Every structure is written in structure tokens, then in C-alpha cells.
Amino acid sequence: MAGKEWFGVERSTFSWGPIIDEEKCTQCGLCLLSCGAGVFGYSGSKKTFRVINFGSCTMGCTTCGKVCPESAISFPDSSRTFMHSAVVKGKIFPKVKEALALRLEKFPDHV
């Protein structure tokens, strides 16, 4: 069974997702509440918030890290650097450009 794709490239090709520093994390749950992709869950023997779906993280998203009051969430690379390398590595620039044009056409007031 094929996995998730991002602009036609297998999502598992890209290592993008949050990393929780358990020493800093206070278990406030803001990561879970702010994530719309179901990346976080409450599990483990200690019943703590954990990354349970690393590959479900939306490419380039850092919302959970921005809302974390303890700065306990980091990412493999800066989102700008990562997204640039992902676009180049996946050779998806034409698809990204096309998707952007479609969105601008659909939502002209958002320019």
C-alpha cells in the first residue's frame, strides 16, 4: 500500500516532524491542541504527550513549536531551509507553482 504523498513525492522521503525535549516539556497539551494533523498523542507508560505520527506532520509546519511555552519542541531544520531543500530534492517546484496559482485563482482576495 502506498503511503502519503506530498506533491507527488512519497512523504516518507522527507524527515520533517516535531521533536519533544522531555526535560523541558511540562505536559501542558498545547501541542496536541494546536496540531490539526494528529501528530501528537497521550501515551506511554508515563502517560505523557508524545509524537505518535511523525510522518503526518504537515511539511514545513512549526505551529506546535511556536505555541509551546517552554520551547520544548524543535524540528530537524529551519522550516525555510527544509522547504527549499525538499522542493529541490523532490523536483516539485513546477507542482508547487501550479498549486499556488490555483489557490490564488480560488482566493483572489488573499493576495
N, C-alpha and C positions, 0 to 999 in steps of 0.2 A: 504494500500500500504506500502510495506516495505521501510525503509529508507536506507541510505548509510551504507555500511559495511566496516570495517577495519579488514582484515584477518579473515573474517567470524563472527566478533562480531559487533553488531549494533553500529554505530558511535555515536549515542546519549548517549550511555553508558558512554562515556568519555567527560569530561568537559575540552576541550582544544580549545583555541582560544585567540585572542588578546583583550586586554582591553585598551581603549584610555583614557588617563588623559586629559580631555578637558581644564584644566588650563594650561597645558604645550604645547598642540598641537597648531601649528601655521598655520595649513591648507596648508602645502607645497605640499601634494599629493604624496609624495614618497611611502607611504604605499600602496596606490592604484596602483601605477605603478610597485611596486616590487612584488605584490601578483598575482600569477598565478591561484589562486583558487577562485577568485571572492568574497573574504570575505568583502571587503570594497566597499562603495558606497557613493555618494554625495546626501544627503537627509536631511529631517527635515525642520522645519520652519526657522531655521537659515542658511540653505543650507551649511552644514558642512560635512566633511568626517566622516563617521560612520561605525561601524561594522554592516553590514546588513545580513551577512550569517555566523554567528559564527560557526555553525556545518560544514561548508565547509572547514574550516582551515585544512591544511594537518597536520596530527598528528606529533608533535614534531618540526614543522617548526617555526622559530623565525625570519625569514628574515626581515619582516616589522619592528620589534623591533630593529634589528641591523642597518637598514638604516635610522631610524628616528633620525634626527639631534638634537632633543630636548629630547630624551629619554622619549617620551610621551606614548610609547606602552609597556605594560607589559603582562605577561602571568600568569596563575594560579599557576604555579610551575616552577622550573627549568626544562628545556627540558629533561635533563638526568634523574632526579628523576621521572618525569612524565612518560617518556617512559618505565622506568624499572617497575614502578607500573602498567602501562597499560598492559604490556606484562604478568606480573604475574596475574593481576586481570582477564584479558581476557583469560588466559591459552593458549596463542597463540604462545609461543616460538617455538614449532615444525614447525608451518606455517611460522614464520619469518625466521627460519633457512633454510627452504626449498626455500623460495623466494630469500634469499641471495645466496644460492648455484646456483640457476637458473641464477641469474644476473651475478655471477662470471663466469659461463659457457658461457654465451652470450657475456660478455665483458672481456675476459681474460687479456687484456692489461691494465685494470683499477685496477689491484691488487696492 
